[in-house]
Amino acid sequence: MRFLGLLAGISLLSVAGFVWATGGDAAEAAGASGAGARRALWRSLGAQSVGFYVAVALVSALLIAVEVARVVIHARAIELPMRWRVAFDATIANNFMSWLSPGGLLGEPAATYVMARAGVALDGGIVVAYLKFVISFAFILALAGAGIALGYSPAFPLVLTMSLVSGISVFVGLVGLLLAGAMVPGRSIAAIQRARARVARGWLGRGRRGRALARALQVAQDTVERLALLRRRGVRWLWPVLLSHVAYYVAYGVIFVVVGHGVARGGELASAELMMRGFVYLGFLHLLPTPGGTALGEAAAHAFFASTFGRGDDVAFVLWFRVATLYAHVAFGVIYLPLIGVWRGVLGQRWVGSR
């Protein structure tokens, strides 16, 4: 019931964002009443060509395929066995929970759970999920920053500036943890072992609570050892990992262009400019406080894309971009996750130690 409430809330937020974007001053600027603009947006769902629907489905599937490859490549970087089917299942869980949580914070725990349930070492799953997240976050910050520096962004209000600063702070903290584990593994492991000894001697080490803490500290130690492996391997592990992230954001660029040309209906469209604006918008979505950036992501259509498409088509572009990258993935997760038997675990009922 909690999940259904969350899904209903996100749906209402999405609708509210589109209602705001097609109403009031925005609709008047487009030369239509708010109700007329909303009817036009609704009709756009069924007024596209068959080729457009096929193209949206293909680029949406392309994004999933590249993400599966990223999981496998990151696993191989730490010499962790990873089957393609397990990587696919983890990807669906990651996408599903990322879009349903602010900043995508629950995506990596969900992916780690699915990998652990399939027999992947828990510490290895943690490293794969979070190493991929940290590098990916660095990529989108760099791409969005480049777009901002080149002038492909709207003026930032205070709330977005605060989100940007907080998002970068979280990223810096995560990078710091990874670097500490990889660069000083001996000290990190010694600190964890001291913590384990203190826990074992105190009241925290009793019963089920003690077993859970001991398990968590053991996973932390195993994770540090996995990270230290990357340091011993040198930089050769980094190149395929970086190339997998390049491919991932190229896939996003393809989505921007395919959806953009479909919405523009053959009109003149600068693909490079659209991609840069799209990357700034994607960075904006990652830093919003609502799950999947809902409401605020839709409402920002005019600010980001009115100069590219004009009023009206900018909202349609955001609608179809969200269909390809959010709504379709959530809908597929709703159907697929129960079929593979990880529904309850992904929704948070069971996490560590499940098989």
C-alpha positions in Angstrom: 0.0 0.0 0.0 2.9 2.4 0.7 4.3 1.7 -2.7 1.0 2.3 -4.4 0.7 5.5 -2.5 4.2 6.5 -3.7 3.4 5.6 -7.3 0.1 7.6 -7.2 1.9 10.5 -5.6 4.6 10.5 -8.4 1.9 10.3 -11.0 0.1 13.3 -9.6 3.3 15.2 -9.4 4.0 14.6 -13.0 0.5 15.6 -14.0 0.8 18.7 -11.9 4.0 19.7 -13.6 2.5 19.4 -17.0 -0.6 21.3 -15.9 1.5 24.1 -14.7 3.6 24.1 -17.8 0.5 24.3 -20.1 -1.5 26.8 -18.0 -1.5 30.5 -17.1 1.1 32.8 -18.7 2.8 29.9 -20.4 -0.3 29.0 -22.3 -1.0 32.6 -23.2 2.5 32.9 -24.6 1.8 29.9 -26.8 -1.4 31.5 -28.1 -3.8 29.1 -26.4 -5.9 28.8 -23.3 -4.6 26.5 -20.6 -7.3 23.9 -21.3 -6.5 24.1 -25.1 -2.8 23.6 -24.5 -3.4 20.7 -22.2 -5.7 19.1 -24.8 -3.0 19.5 -27.5 -0.4 17.9 -25.2 -2.8 15.0 -24.5 -3.4 14.6 -28.3 0.3 14.4 -28.9 0.3 11.0 -27.2 -1.8 9.6 -30.1 -0.9 11.9 -32.9 2.6 10.7 -33.7 3.6 8.5 -36.6 4.2 4.8 -36.1 7.9 5.3 -36.8 8.1 7.8 -33.9 6.6 5.3 -31.4 9.0 2.6 -32.6 12.0 5.0 -32.4 11.1 6.0 -28.8 10.8 2.3 -27.8 14.1 1.5 -29.4 16.1 4.3 -27.8 14.5 3.5 -24.4 15.6 -0.1 -24.8 19.1 1.2 -26.0 19.5 3.0 -22.7 18.8 -0.2 -20.7 21.2 -2.2 -22.9 24.0 0.2 -22.4 23.3 0.3 -18.6 23.5 -3.6 -18.5 26.9 -3.4 -20.3 28.1 -0.8 -17.7 27.2 -3.2 -14.9 29.2 -6.1 -16.5 32.2 -3.9 -17.3 32.4 -2.5 -13.7 32.2 -6.0 -12.4 35.0 -7.2 -14.6 37.1 -4.2 -13.4 37.1 -5.7 -9.9 37.4 -9.3 -11.2 33.9 -10.1 -10.0 31.9 -12.8 -12.0 28.8 -11.2 -13.4 26.2 -12.9 -15.6 24.4 -10.8 -18.2 21.0 -11.9 -16.9 21.9 -10.8 -13.4 23.2 -7.5 -14.7 19.9 -7.0 -16.6 17.8 -7.8 -13.5 20.0 -5.4 -11.4 19.6 -2.7 -14.1 15.8 -2.9 -14.0 15.7 -2.7 -10.2 18.2 0.2 -10.3 16.2 2.2 -12.9 12.9 1.4 -11.1 14.1 2.6 -7.6 16.2 5.4 -8.9 13.2 7.1 -10.5 11.1 6.5 -7.4 13.5 8.2 -5.0 14.9 11.7 -4.7 18.3 11.9 -6.4 18.1 8.2 -7.3 19.4 7.3 -3.8 17.6 3.9 -3.6 18.7 2.7 -7.0 22.1 1.3 -5.9 20.8 -0.5 -2.8 18.1 -2.1 -5.0 20.7 -3.2 -7.6 23.0 -4.5 -4.8 20.1 -6.5 -3.4 19.3 -8.1 -6.7 22.9 -9.0 -7.4 23.4 -10.5 -3.9 20.2 -12.5 -4.2 21.6 -14.0 -7.5 24.7 -15.1 -5.6 27.1 -12.2 -6.3 29.3 -11.4 -3.3 27.7 -8.6 -1.4 30.8 -6.5 -1.1 31.4 -6.9 -4.8 27.8 -5.8 -5.6 28.3 -2.7 -3.4 31.5 -1.7 -5.2 29.9 -2.2 -8.6 26.8 -0.3 -7.8 28.4 2.7 -6.1 31.5 2.9 -8.2 29.2 3.1 -11.3 27.0 5.7 -9.5 30.0 7.9 -8.5 31.6 7.9 -11.9 28.3 8.4 -13.7 27.4 11.3 -11.4 30.8 12.9 -12.2 30.0 12.5 -15.9 26.7 14.3 -15.7 28.0 17.0 -13.5 30.8 17.6 -16.0 28.4 17.5 -19.0 26.0 19.8 -17.3 28.8 22.1 -16.2 30.1 22.3 -19.8 26.6 23.2 -21.0 26.2 25.9 -18.4 29.6 27.3 -19.2 28.7 27.4 -22.9 25.4 29.2 -22.2 23.0 26.4 -22.7 21.1 26.8 -19.5 18.4 29.1 -18.0 19.2 31.5 -15.2 19.4 29.5 -12.0 17.1 30.4 -9.2 18.2 30.1 -5.6 16.6 26.7 -5.0 18.4 25.2 -7.9 21.7 26.7 -6.8 21.2 25.1 -3.4 20.4 21.8 -4.9 23.5 22.0 -7.1 25.7 22.8 -4.1 24.2 20.0 -2.0 24.5 17.5 -4.9 28.1 18.3 -5.4 28.8 18.0 -1.7 27.3 14.5 -1.7 29.4 13.6 -4.7 32.6 14.8 -3.1 31.8 12.8 0.0 31.3 9.6 -2.0 34.5 10.1 -3.9 36.3 10.7 -0.7 35.1 7.4 0.7 36.1 5.5 -2.4 39.6 7.2 -2.5 40.2 6.5 1.2 39.3 2.9 0.8 41.5 2.4 -2.3 44.5 4.6 -1.2 44.9 3.5 2.4 43.3 0.1 2.6 45.6 -1.0 5.5 44.4 1.8 7.8 40.8 1.5 6.7 40.7 -2.2 7.5 42.5 -1.7 10.8 39.9 1.0 11.8 37.1 -1.4 10.8 38.6 -4.2 12.9 38.9 -2.0 15.9 35.3 -1.0 15.5 34.3 -4.7 15.3 36.3 -5.4 18.5 34.5 -2.6 20.4 31.1 -3.7 19.2 31.8 -7.3 20.3 32.7 -6.1 23.8 29.7 -3.8 24.3 25.9 -4.1 24.5 25.7 -3.4 20.8 27.3 -6.8 20.1 24.5 -8.8 21.7 21.9 -10.9 20.0 20.5 -10.1 16.6 21.7 -6.5 16.8 25.3 -7.6 17.3 25.1 -10.1 14.4 23.8 -7.4 12.0 26.5 -5.0 13.0 29.2 -7.6 12.7 27.9 -8.5 9.2 27.8 -4.8 8.2 31.4 -4.2 9.4 32.6 -7.4 7.6 31.0 -6.2 4.4 32.7 -2.8 4.9 36.1 -4.6 5.2 35.4 -6.7 2.1 34.4 -3.6 0.2 37.7 -1.8 1.1 39.6 -4.9 0.0 37.8 -4.8 -3.4 38.7 -1.2 -3.8 42.3 -1.9 -3.0 42.3 -4.4 -5.8 41.7 -1.5 -8.3 44.7 0.3 -7.0 46.9 -2.8 -7.4 45.7 -3.2 -11.0 46.8 0.3 -12.0 44.9 2.4 -14.5 44.1 -0.3 -17.1 40.8 -1.1 -15.4 39.7 2.5 -15.8 39.6 2.8 -19.6 36.8 0.4 -20.3 34.8 1.8 -17.4 35.1 5.3 -18.7 34.2 4.2 -22.2 31.1 2.5 -20.8 30.0 5.9 -19.3 30.7 7.7 -22.5 28.5 5.2 -24.3 25.7 5.6 -21.7 25.6 9.4 -22.2 25.8 9.0 -26.0 22.7 6.9 -25.6 21.0 9.9 -23.8 22.2 12.1 -26.6 20.6 9.8 -29.1 17.3 10.0 -27.2 17.5 13.8 -27.2 17.9 13.9 -30.9 15.4 11.2 -31.8 12.7 12.7 -29.6 13.6 16.2 -30.6 13.3 15.6 -34.4 10.1 13.7 -33.9 8.5 16.5 -31.9 9.8 19.2 -34.3 8.1 17.3 -37.2 11.0 17.7 -39.7 11.7 21.4 -38.8 15.1 22.8 -38.4 16.8 21.6 -35.3 20.4 22.0 -34.1 21.2 18.5 -32.7 24.4 19.6 -30.9 22.7 22.5 -29.2 19.8 20.2 -28.2 22.1 17.7 -26.7 23.9 20.3 -24.6 20.7 21.7 -23.3 19.5 18.2 -22.7 22.6 17.4 -20.6 22.1 20.5 -18.5 18.4 19.4 -18.0 19.5 15.9 -17.1 21.9 17.3 -14.5 19.0 19.4 -13.2 16.8 16.3 -12.8 19.5 14.5 -10.8 19.6 17.3 -8.3 15.9 17.8 -7.7 14.4 16.9 -4.3 11.3 15.1 -5.7 11.4 11.4 -6.8 12.6 11.3 -10.4 12.4 15.1 -10.6 8.7 14.8 -11.0 6.6 18.0 -11.2 9.7 20.3 -11.2 11.2 18.4 -14.2 8.0 18.8 -16.2 7.4 22.4 -15.1 10.9 23.4 -16.3 10.1 22.5 -19.9 9.8 26.2 -21.0 12.9 27.3 -19.1 15.1 24.8 -20.8 13.6 24.1 -24.3 11.3 27.0 -25.3 14.3 28.6 -27.2 14.8 25.3 -29.1 11.2 24.3 -29.9 9.0 27.3 -29.1 6.1 27.3 -26.7 4.0 24.1 -26.8 6.5 21.8 -28.5 8.9 22.3 -25.6 6.4 20.6 -23.2 5.8 17.9 -25.8 9.5 17.2 -26.0 9.8 16.9 -22.2 6.8 14.6 -22.2 8.3 12.2 -24.7 11.8 12.4 -23.2 10.2 11.4 -19.8 8.3 8.6 -21.5 11.5 7.2 -23.0 13.7 7.5 -19.9 11.3 7.4 -16.9 7.7 6.3 -17.4 8.5 3.3 -19.6 11.2 2.1 -17.3 9.0 2.4 -14.2 6.2 0.6 -16.0 8.5 -2.2 -17.1 9.8 -2.5 -13.6 6.3 -2.8 -12.2 5.7 -5.8 -14.5 9.1 -7.4 -14.5 10.3 -7.3 -10.9 7.5 -9.5 -9.5 8.1 -12.0 -12.3 11.7 -12.6 -11.1 10.7 -12.7 -7.5 12.5 -9.7 -6.1 9.5 -7.3 -5.7 9.3 -7.4 -1.9 13.1 -7.2 -1.5 13.5 -4.3 -3.9 10.7 -2.4 -2.1 12.7 -2.7 1.1 11.4 -5.6 3.1 14.6 -7.6 2.8 18.1 -6.3 2.0 21.2 -7.9 3.5 21.8 -11.6 3.5 18.9 -12.7 1.3 19.4 -15.3 -1.4 
